[in-house]
């Protein structure tokens, strides 16, 4: 006769099952009845996302200054965006992903968030993702960039 008390098992999911995030489901309680039916107690399921730390780090870094740019040291478009903000009198925080520790992991997290590759430049204004060069230039040409920078506290004029 099969035991009736719940058993515990750890299940490891492939990366693709969580949209690019690796994870584990632990403390999954299941019970197999005498007729071989599987019963899972869904209230006991907890999911631990292992890459959550990378997105959390991006969010933390993006909120450290009014304007934050994730870039690469060899990227001409990254340099152009930085120059545009500097010419406005903005002093952005620039994180060069090919130089900083864990830059590759941060770049992968940005790529997932942006849904594109390359993921740089990635511009955050007021802690919110604006996008890359196209989005920044669109805001500039529509005369929306300066008011956005003022609202974020990056410009006082």
Backbone as CSV, one residue per row, in Angstrom:
resi,resn,N_x,N_y,N_z,CA_x,CA_y,CA_z,C_x,C_y,C_z
1,UNK,0.842,-1.178,0.000,0.000,0.000,0.000,0.889,1.245,0.000
2,UNK,0.495,2.243,-0.781,1.242,3.487,-0.891,1.037,4.330,0.355
3,UNK,2.084,5.035,0.791,1.930,5.931,1.930,1.018,7.091,1.555
4,UNK,0.297,7.610,2.515,-0.638,8.702,2.235,-0.066,10.064,2.640
5,UNK,1.046,10.073,3.323,1.595,11.364,3.705,2.278,12.008,2.488
6,UNK,2.189,13.327,2.349,2.813,14.009,1.192,4.326,13.850,1.202
7,UNK,4.906,13.761,0.036,6.358,13.702,-0.136,6.811,15.003,-0.793
8,UNK,8.084,15.296,-0.669,8.621,16.508,-1.263,9.611,16.161,-2.354
9,UNK,9.689,17.034,-3.362,10.603,16.828,-4.477,11.065,18.198,-4.977
10,UNK,12.286,18.275,-5.485,12.774,19.480,-6.147,12.734,19.248,-7.647
11,UNK,12.209,20.209,-8.370,12.122,20.119,-9.819,12.919,21.281,-10.394
12,UNK,13.845,20.992,-11.286,14.639,22.036,-11.929,14.087,22.260,-13.334
13,UNK,13.749,23.506,-13.640,13.195,23.836,-14.943,14.295,24.303,-15.883
14,UNK,14.208,23.953,-17.163,15.168,24.494,-18.132,14.980,26.000,-18.248
15,UNK,16.012,26.666,-18.680,16.000,28.115,-18.803,14.821,28.612,-19.647
16,UNK,14.505,27.940,-20.728,13.471,28.391,-21.653,12.070,28.403,-21.029
17,UNK,11.834,27.615,-20.002,10.505,27.522,-19.419,10.063,28.774,-18.679
18,UNK,11.009,29.637,-18.330,10.650,30.849,-17.601,11.034,32.092,-18.390
19,UNK,10.928,32.030,-19.700,11.211,33.186,-20.520,12.639,33.690,-20.379
20,UNK,13.602,32.818,-20.314,14.991,33.206,-20.211,15.514,33.223,-18.794
21,UNK,14.663,32.995,-17.823,15.098,32.963,-16.440,15.227,31.524,-15.984
22,UNK,16.332,31.195,-15.382,16.495,29.853,-14.833,15.843,29.832,-13.462
23,UNK,15.295,28.715,-13.072,14.648,28.678,-11.771,14.457,27.274,-11.259
24,UNK,14.029,27.191,-10.042,13.696,25.904,-9.453,12.353,26.027,-8.765
25,UNK,11.634,24.949,-8.767,10.411,24.868,-7.967,10.753,23.941,-6.823
26,UNK,10.660,24.457,-5.632,10.989,23.601,-4.500,9.796,23.524,-3.555
27,UNK,9.835,22.549,-2.673,8.771,22.275,-1.727,7.454,21.934,-2.445
28,UNK,7.531,21.302,-3.594,6.335,20.865,-4.291,5.838,19.593,-3.610
29,UNK,4.674,19.673,-3.036,4.120,18.528,-2.323,3.235,17.739,-3.284
30,UNK,3.528,16.447,-3.402,2.682,15.621,-4.257,2.369,14.313,-3.538
31,UNK,1.332,13.682,-4.027,0.903,12.424,-3.425,0.431,11.508,-4.542
32,UNK,0.862,10.267,-4.485,0.407,9.278,-5.454,-0.571,8.360,-4.742
33,UNK,-1.770,8.300,-5.285,-2.800,7.483,-4.650,-2.654,6.020,-5.084
34,UNK,-3.481,5.152,-4.510,-3.405,3.718,-4.797,-3.722,3.402,-6.259
35,UNK,-4.453,4.292,-6.946,-4.759,4.046,-8.361,-3.772,4.781,-9.283
36,UNK,-2.586,5.124,-8.721,-1.501,5.773,-9.457,-1.841,7.168,-9.972
37,UNK,-2.822,7.832,-9.409,-3.122,9.218,-9.774,-2.183,10.130,-8.983
38,UNK,-1.685,11.150,-9.658,-0.760,12.092,-9.033,-1.535,13.327,-8.579
39,UNK,-1.414,13.671,-7.320,-2.046,14.862,-6.785,-0.950,15.824,-6.340
40,UNK,-1.009,17.066,-6.818,-0.011,18.070,-6.449,-0.693,19.157,-5.634
41,UNK,-0.115,19.482,-4.492,-0.622,20.562,-3.646,-0.010,21.865,-4.142
42,UNK,-0.757,22.594,-4.959,-0.241,23.818,-5.569,0.000,24.930,-4.556
43,UNK,-0.606,24.875,-3.411,-0.403,25.912,-2.409,0.980,25.825,-1.781
44,UNK,1.682,24.741,-2.012,3.006,24.566,-1.436,4.118,24.871,-2.430
45,UNK,3.785,25.323,-3.622,4.784,25.573,-4.638,5.388,26.954,-4.448
46,UNK,6.706,27.010,-4.432,7.406,28.293,-4.434,8.391,28.268,-5.586
47,UNK,8.552,29.386,-6.235,9.455,29.479,-7.373,10.566,30.464,-7.033
48,UNK,11.770,30.040,-7.238,12.931,30.886,-7.000,13.548,31.202,-8.353
49,UNK,13.553,32.453,-8.745,14.148,32.860,-10.007,15.603,33.247,-9.760
50,UNK,16.493,32.538,-10.400,17.906,32.729,-10.129,18.480,33.989,-10.756
51,UNK,17.884,34.489,-11.833,18.406,35.681,-12.485,17.720,36.951,-12.002
52,UNK,16.891,36.858,-10.997,16.208,38.033,-10.486,17.208,39.065,-10.017
53,UNK,18.336,38.629,-9.477,19.353,39.539,-8.974,19.890,40.458,-10.052
54,UNK,20.005,39.979,-11.290,20.512,40.816,-12.378,19.538,41.949,-12.695
55,UNK,18.243,41.644,-12.785,17.258,42.696,-13.060,17.153,43.658,-11.889
56,UNK,17.250,43.107,-10.685,17.214,43.957,-9.501,18.409,44.909,-9.503
57,UNK,19.554,44.411,-9.921,20.751,45.254,-9.990,20.590,46.341,-11.047
58,UNK,20.024,46.016,-12.212,19.777,47.012,-13.259,18.868,48.115,-12.715
59,UNK,17.794,47.721,-12.043,16.852,48.694,-11.490,17.529,49.594,-10.466
60,UNK,18.352,48.991,-9.622,19.071,49.768,-8.605,20.045,50.751,-9.253
61,UNK,20.794,50.285,-10.241,21.754,51.150,-10.930,21.042,52.253,-11.705
62,UNK,19.893,51.935,-12.294,19.149,52.907,-13.090,18.541,54.021,-12.247
63,UNK,18.418,53.797,-10.963,17.808,54.820,-10.106,18.852,55.624,-9.321
64,UNK,20.128,55.398,-9.592,21.154,56.090,-8.815,21.329,57.557,-9.206
65,UNK,20.949,57.914,-10.432,21.029,59.291,-10.911,19.837,59.567,-11.809
66,UNK,19.538,60.843,-12.087,18.410,61.151,-12.981,18.555,60.550,-14.383
67,UNK,19.799,60.478,-14.894,20.033,59.868,-16.207,21.118,58.814,-16.058
68,UNK,20.802,57.599,-16.486,21.743,56.491,-16.426,21.806,55.855,-17.812
69,UNK,23.032,55.647,-18.273,23.240,55.045,-19.585,24.067,53.775,-19.412
70,UNK,23.547,52.667,-19.930,24.309,51.430,-20.002,24.909,51.398,-21.394
71,UNK,26.228,51.253,-21.465,26.935,51.388,-22.729,28.055,50.356,-22.824
72,UNK,28.770,50.424,-23.932,30.017,49.680,-24.114,31.066,50.694,-24.565
73,UNK,32.284,50.493,-24.119,33.344,51.463,-24.383,33.656,51.612,-25.874
74,UNK,33.390,50.591,-26.665,33.701,50.629,-28.098,32.503,50.988,-28.971
75,UNK,31.384,51.357,-28.368,30.141,51.600,-29.120,30.007,53.082,-29.489
76,UNK,30.017,53.357,-30.797,29.898,54.739,-31.268,28.539,55.355,-30.931
77,UNK,27.476,54.559,-31.021,26.143,55.089,-30.721,26.030,55.428,-29.234
78,UNK,26.664,54.618,-28.388,26.680,54.902,-26.951,27.365,56.235,-26.694
79,UNK,28.489,56.457,-27.372,29.231,57.701,-27.228,28.383,58.889,-27.697
80,UNK,27.659,58.719,-28.799,26.806,59.791,-29.325,25.717,60.182,-28.337
81,UNK,25.085,59.192,-27.721,24.033,59.469,-26.746,24.617,60.190,-25.525
82,UNK,25.775,59.717,-25.060,26.434,60.368,-23.924,26.760,61.822,-24.258
83,UNK,27.262,62.062,-25.466,27.612,63.412,-25.901,26.380,64.308,-25.953
84,UNK,25.275,63.792,-26.448,24.031,64.573,-26.506,23.632,65.054,-25.113
85,UNK,23.628,64.144,-24.145,23.252,64.531,-22.785,24.258,65.509,-22.176
86,UNK,25.533,65.295,-22.424,26.565,66.183,-21.892,26.419,67.589,-22.470
87,UNK,26.095,67.689,-23.757,25.900,68.997,-24.382,24.693,69.733,-23.817
88,UNK,23.709,68.989,-23.305,22.564,69.614,-22.642,22.921,70.087,-21.233
89,UNK,24.070,69.659,-20.729,24.459,69.988,-19.366,24.078,68.915,-18.356
90,UNK,23.700,67.753,-18.865,23.334,66.628,-18.009,24.599,65.831,-17.712
91,UNK,24.733,65.367,-16.488,25.862,64.539,-16.090,25.343,63.122,-15.833
92,UNK,25.239,62.306,-16.899,24.674,60.964,-16.716,25.655,60.019,-16.033
93,UNK,25.114,59.042,-15.341,25.928,57.923,-14.858,26.049,56.968,-16.036
94,UNK,27.270,56.633,-16.390,27.513,55.742,-17.526,28.153,54.467,-17.004
95,UNK,27.510,53.346,-17.296,28.022,52.032,-16.896,28.441,51.296,-18.161
96,UNK,29.750,51.155,-18.360,30.254,50.456,-19.533,30.307,48.964,-19.234
97,UNK,29.414,48.238,-19.859,29.199,46.824,-19.552,30.377,45.923,-19.908
98,UNK,31.258,46.391,-20.778,32.442,45.595,-21.104,33.599,45.884,-20.149
99,UNK,33.356,46.750,-19.154,34.399,47.120,-18.206,34.026,46.741,-16.771
100,UNK,32.755,46.915,-16.404,32.345,46.705,-15.014,32.183,45.222,-14.683
101,UNK,32.334,44.869,-13.402,32.092,43.478,-12.996,30.633,43.079,-13.272
102,UNK,30.436,41.862,-13.687,29.120,41.292,-14.010,28.424,42.038,-15.153
103,UNK,29.216,42.703,-15.981,28.660,43.442,-17.112,27.923,42.561,-18.095
104,UNK,28.435,41.351,-18.317,27.788,40.419,-19.248,26.402,40.024,-18.756
105,UNK,26.281,39.748,-17.455,24.979,39.382,-16.883,24.000,40.553,-16.955
106,UNK,24.496,41.756,-16.700,23.645,42.943,-16.777,23.198,43.163,-18.214
107,UNK,24.102,42.965,-19.165,23.745,43.112,-20.572,22.663,42.116,-20.979
108,UNK,22.758,40.870,-20.503,21.732,39.877,-20.807,20.387,40.275,-20.204
109,UNK,20.400,40.803,-18.986,19.163,41.248,-18.350,18.552,42.411,-19.124
110,UNK,19.379,43.339,-19.575,18.879,44.466,-20.383,18.310,43.975,-21.707
111,UNK,18.993,43.022,-22.317,18.525,42.467,-23.589,17.146,41.837,-23.435
112,UNK,16.936,41.124,-22.307,15.611,40.538,-22.042,14.573,41.630,-21.829
113,UNK,14.945,42.677,-21.095,13.996,43.744,-20.803,13.653,44.546,-22.058
114,UNK,14.666,44.817,-22.881,14.452,45.593,-24.106,13.850,44.758,-25.229
115,UNK,14.098,43.460,-25.176,13.613,42.594,-26.239,14.394,42.752,-27.530
116,UNK,15.637,43.214,-27.408,16.462,43.388,-28.608,17.929,43.177,-28.271
117,UNK,18.692,42.957,-29.330,20.125,42.855,-29.191,20.730,43.595,-30.373
118,UNK,21.685,44.466,-30.217,22.414,44.753,-28.993,21.564,45.530,-28.004
119,UNK,21.915,45.383,-26.767,21.138,46.001,-25.702,21.662,47.377,-25.309
120,UNK,22.722,47.832,-25.967,23.291,49.138,-25.642,23.237,50.043,-26.858
121,UNK,23.093,51.319,-26.655,22.916,51.968,-25.366,21.503,51.751,-24.830
122,UNK,21.409,51.697,-23.530,20.113,51.625,-22.850,20.058,52.831,-21.914
123,UNK,19.096,53.704,-22.149,19.006,54.962,-21.419,17.818,54.928,-20.459
124,UNK,18.099,55.272,-19.212,17.073,55.395,-18.184,17.015,56.853,-17.757
125,UNK,15.827,57.409,-17.723,15.630,58.777,-17.244,14.615,58.717,-16.117
126,UNK,15.004,59.254,-14.978,14.135,59.198,-13.807,13.859,57.778,-13.354
127,UNK,14.815,56.889,-13.576,14.663,55.490,-13.165,13.830,54.650,-14.108
128,UNK,13.327,55.246,-15.184,12.491,54.513,-16.139,13.230,54.336,-17.455
129,UNK,13.073,53.162,-18.027,13.724,52.865,-19.300,13.097,53.691,-20.412
130,UNK,13.935,54.476,-21.087,13.498,55.251,-22.248,13.730,54.445,-23.512
131,UNK,14.878,53.778,-23.580,15.205,52.965,-24.739,16.615,53.236,-25.201
132,UNK,16.823,53.111,-26.501,18.141,53.301,-27.096,18.223,54.607,-27.859
133,UNK,19.110,54.636,-28.840,19.365,55.837,-29.623,18.105,56.322,-30.328
134,UNK,17.368,55.424,-30.951,16.174,55.824,-31.705,15.153,56.515,-30.815
135,UNK,14.920,55.944,-29.635,13.924,56.518,-28.728,14.385,57.868,-28.176
136,UNK,15.663,57.962,-27.840,16.199,59.236,-27.325,16.131,60.307,-28.404
137,UNK,16.526,59.968,-29.626,16.478,60.948,-30.718,15.045,61.333,-31.071
138,UNK,14.121,60.392,-31.008,12.707,60.715,-31.254,12.192,61.704,-30.218
139,UNK,12.551,61.461,-28.961,12.161,62.408,-27.901,12.781,63.773,-28.137
140,UNK,14.039,63.801,-28.550,14.735,65.069,-28.799,14.078,65.820,-29.957
141,UNK,13.814,65.134,-31.062,13.235,65.782,-32.240,11.799,66.254,-32.006
142,UNK,11.086,65.568,-31.120,9.706,65.993,-30.810,9.675,67.011,-29.674
143,UNK,10.845,67.470,-29.251,10.998,68.463,-28.173,10.440,67.971,-26.838
144,UNK,10.495,66.675,-26.623,10.018,66.085,-25.370,11.147,65.709,-24.422
145,UNK,12.375,65.678,-24.947,13.495,65.214,-24.125,13.840,66.205,-23.011
146,UNK,13.935,67.482,-23.331,14.302,68.497,-22.321,13.276,68.534,-21.186
147,UNK,11.971,68.582,-21.482,11.002,68.551,-20.370,11.105,67.286,-19.524
148,UNK,11.391,66.149,-20.163,11.554,64.890,-19.441,12.778,64.958,-18.516
149,UNK,13.849,65.545,-19.010,15.061,65.700,-18.203,14.828,66.654,-17.027
150,UNK,14.070,67.722,-17.264,13.743,68.659,-16.183,12.890,67.973,-15.121
151,UNK,11.900,67.226,-15.573,11.015,66.514,-14.638,11.785,65.511,-13.781
152,UNK,12.808,64.884,-14.367,13.603,63.894,-13.640,14.633,64.542,-12.716
153,UNK,14.808,65.850,-12.864,15.795,66.550,-12.025,17.200,66.529,-12.596
154,UNK,17.319,66.228,-13.880,18.632,66.211,-14.513,19.033,67.589,-15.023
155,UNK,18.043,68.462,-15.260,18.268,69.837,-15.712,17.483,70.794,-14.810
156,UNK,18.065,71.947,-14.562,17.374,72.933,-13.732,17.014,74.179,-14.509
157,UNK,17.441,74.289,-15.774,17.208,75.496,-16.570,15.903,75.370,-17.326
